[in-house]
Amino acid sequence: MKTIIIPVDFSEQSEYALKAAAQLAKKFDAELLVLHMLEMSDIMLSASGGMQNQKSMFFLQLAEQKFEEFLKKDYLKGIRIKPIIKHFKVFSEVNDVAIENNADLIVMGSHGASGFKEFFVGSNTERVVRHSEIPVLVVKNDVKTTDYKSGVFACDFSEEAIEPYLKADRFFRKTGAKMNLVYVNLPNERFKSTAEIEKRVINFFTKAERSLDKMADVSYVSDYTVEGGILNFANKIHADIIAIPTHGRKGLAHFFEGSVGEDVANHANLPVVTFKI
């Protein structure tokens, strides 16, 4: 883990993310790319002169000043830091910056969202998770340590989940956390018997690991929703972090089907790291 991106808006949640990223940077000797998305209209940014051009320069200088003050933190001493200001608030650009800089991880704070606001608008963090091709670590609280001891990887044990599982396994190994895998069984048309689940899990590990050694780390739980099952299981085993695959659906597909990964990241109090399918 050599390069970590932290999108910030100078909020309290941004500082939570920055603190968590700083701990990881010290642990892995990584560089921090601290990214601020400066929201300006196309008209203001394309203006060639006059009052509009002066306004754009004013807001840019103001952002640079706030950035400089925001990064004056004792816990950042000794860490390589590169501040980046983007002039559009377009959340796909975070992924673009990650690709350009060969980043390994995005760390982002979240307020969370609920009710109609969540359904129609969503949060900035959800949008970053939706667009990102690399893992996104979402934090909501002032995390005291990133020395995770126990983590949950939620999985449906389908073949498309193999790649995110392998990425999550590498993440857990690097951070030193034990991976506990969980399958959530629902009381509807998706319900499966124990024998059906075990057959699915055996097929999964045969293809992913060519070994069944990890089956001992798999738990089957029943709940009314996948999200609820994951959060209840994480609470039961006193997990420090939750890892989950996400499809990163966009547009109407996301609107009608939703994403368990984004929902868990939005509602969990624990840190959540997502891996794109």
Summary of the structure (lengths in Angstrom):
residues: 277
radius of gyration: 20.1
end to end distance: 20.1
largest distance: 71.9
contacts: 875
relative contact order: 0.14
helix: 48%
strand: 21%
